[in-house]
Amino acid sequence: MKQSQMLVPTLKEIPADAEIKSHQLLVRAGYIRQIASGIYSYLPLGRRVLKKVEDIVREEMDKAGAHEMLMSALQPAELWEESGRWHTYGSELMRLHDRHDREFALGATHEEVTTSLVRDAVKSYKRLPLMVYQIQNKFRDEKRPRFGLLRGREFLMKDAYSFNESAESLDQSYETMFKAYSNVFTRCGLDFRAVIADSGQMGGKDTHEFMVLSEVGEDVIAYSDTSDYAANIEMAPVAAEYQASGETPKELEKVETPDQKTMQEVADFLGHELSKGLKSIMFKVDEQYVMVVTRGDHEVNDVKLKNLYDARMVEMASEEDTRRLLGTGFGSLGPVNVPEEVEVVADYAVEKVANVSCGANESGYHFTNVNPGRDFKVKDYADLRFIEEGDPSPDGQGKIKFARGIEVGHVFKLGEFYAEKMGASFLDDQGKAKTMTMGSYGIGVSRTLAAIVEQYNDDRGITWPKNLAPYQVHLLSLNPKKEEQKELADDLYEQLQAAGIEVLYDDRKERAGVKFADSDLFGIPLRITVGKRAGENIVEVKARQTGEQDEVESASIIEYVKNWYK
Ligand code: 9G3
C-alpha cells in the first residue's frame, strides 16, 4: 500500500485527553480517532491490526469447536423482559425506540439472543453440546469512559456461548475455552494470568478472568509469591487465622472524642493501634440496612458482602439514612446498641478482638474496652475484608502480593439461569425434558489490541510483535526526486508485493526526518530504507524492536525478509 494515498494522520504532540501510552500512541500514529467520548473509529492501520487480533481469536475459537455467527446488535426489549434483565441494568444499557415506538437495546451482551435462538432450534440431547460465537461491537454506556480503547462505550468483543446437557459437559466446554483463551493471549505475545474471579450478577459459580499485567490496569490481582494461585482481589478469600488476644475483658467505658472523626484520629486520641479499633460502615443490601464491622486496619469488601447476602444490589447507606437509623452520622458509628432493623455482620477478625474501641452511635463519643459477645451481637461472622499483601495465600502456599491487570477475557459457568428463564430445554436419552446449562465466554478484542500496545512500545512509538503489525515491511524512499532512488524503491515495492509480503510504501514527498519519525511511531517490525547507496543497489534494513541494522544487496532483499519472518 502507498502511504501517499492513505488516510494515516500522524501527530507530533500527545493528545491532551490521552493519559496512557496505548491511547497516546494509537492516536498519534493515526491508528484510531475518537468520534465521541468512549467511541472510536479505526483508521486503515488500526483496522488491519484489529483484524489480525480478530483472526487469532477466530482460529482458536474454530479449533475449539465453536461456530461463528453474527447476531443483531439491535435486541428487542421483550427478550430482556423474559430474562428479567431489562430492569436490572440501568443507564449502562443503551436503549432506543424504533419508528413504531417499540423498545430495543443496543447489544451489551448476547445471552438472551443466543438462548432464544437455541431454544427454538434445539430439542434433543443429540444436538448438544453446542458452542457458538460472534465478533461484534458491543454497546455499554460507561459512566466514565477512559484510557482510549481500554474502556469504551462501543467496543469489539468476541462473545461465545456453550449450551450443555449436563454440568460435566459444561465443565468440558469451560476447560476447552480456557485453553483456547490461553492460546489466544500467548499468540498475542501478552504476559497474562488467568485469575479466579467473582461471577457478579451473572450467577453461576466458576469464573475466571484473563488479566494482562499492566500498571494501568483497573483490576487488582492477588497472587501467591510461591504458587500459581491468582484471584481478582474482589473475591480473593482471606485464609488468615486469627489468634484470640487472651486479654481479660475490662469494664466498658464511654469517652468523649470531641473532634476525632477518622479511625486514625480516634486511635491516636485514645492511644491505641488501628487494629484495636472497630470500623463500622452502613450499607443498603437490596432493601436491608446492614452495618458491616471490621477491625480498624482492614477494608470492607463490598463484593463479598453482596455474595454473603446473594444480593442483586449493594450500596453505601446515605448519611441521612444513617442518621435516621442510628441517630448519628459517619465518624462515630459502632455495633453497640444498634436498632434491630439494622443487621450487624462482622469480619472473622472481629470475633477474636478484646478491649477495643468503637463509635458510641453518638457524635463526639466512643466506647473503649468493647468486647464482642458481651457488648454487641452479630448476625454473622464472615470473610468480609479485602485480602492484603502479606496475607497467607488461600491455597496455603506462600504469601499474597498485588499486581494490576487489564481484563481482556472472562469465562463464566452460567448454569441454568438463562435456559430456565427463557425455556431452553431438550429431551434427554430417556426422552425426559431437561433444562440446558450454559457457559459464556468473552474476549475484549479492541481492549486486547490496546493491551498489546501497552506491553509493546518505546519512547519513539509502538513496537508490534511480528505477527500483529499492520504490515510486515515499511519501505521508505528517502528522496523520490533522485531517479535511482525512486526507481529502486518502486521496483522493490513491486517485488515485495509479488512475493506476498505485506508492505507499506512511504512514497510521500516528505523530509527523511518526517518519514523516520512516522515509521518509528507505526511500529512496523522491519524497515527497508532506499537512500544514498541506491546507485550501488544497496539498501538499509532495520528491525524496529531491537534497532539492529543491516546493509543488504537489493537483489537478495526478498530472501532476507522471508528469513527474518521465518
Ligand atoms: C448489560 C450491560 C453491561 C454488562 C452486562 C449486561 C457485563 C453483562 C456480564 C457479561 C457476561 C458475559 C458474554 C461474553 C462474556 C461476558 N456488563 N455483563 O451481562 F446489559 Cl449494560 O457480559 N457475556
Residues whose N, C-alpha, C, O or C-beta is under 5 A from the ligand:
A	BS01	9G3	Y89 E92 L93 A108 T109 R140 D159 H410 S440 Y441 G442
